[in-house]
Amino acid sequence: MKHNNNHDNAQNAGLKLTPVRFEFTDPTARTVCIAGTFNHWQPEAKALHSSGVGNWWKETALAPGTYEYCLVVDGKWIPDPAARETVANPFGGRNSVLHVASSPAAAHLSDAENLPLINDRFTEARSGDHLAAKENLPSNKETNKKKKI
């Protein structure tokens, strides 16, 4: 058996990092940092940059996965107001949840799953209200009538 010295076909053990941008607006904030599972909850590791008019931002790259984080605004830990999802933390507060997709296509699919349906005839029905949805369906009496020829 011959040894293959060509290592180009070896699987890549490293994870591909995905660019992520955090944004926050507070015209009175003097310092804004971000702390989460991606930086061992160390706020000083990820300070946000100020645009000078109360807009704060930080670009970083993260491996695909799910992360919890908080913003640290002038020393106060708060959930990200722009986060789509939060979870309770052990200190009685809330952590924001960030899902980093493995590819742009996966990110697009994830975003699409959270969009409301358009032109859905049941959008007026309240969640779990089967009676409201049923009102929009044709009655069985009308659809089961036999027409005389």
Secondary structure, 3 states (H helix, E strand, C coil): CCCCCCHHHCCCCCCCCEEEEEEEECCCCCCEEEEEHHHCCCHHHCECEECCCCEEEEEEEECCEEEEEEEEECCEEECCCCCCEEEECCCCCEEEEEEECCCHHHHHHHHHHCCCCCCCCCCCCCCCCHHHHHCCCCCHHHHCCCCCC
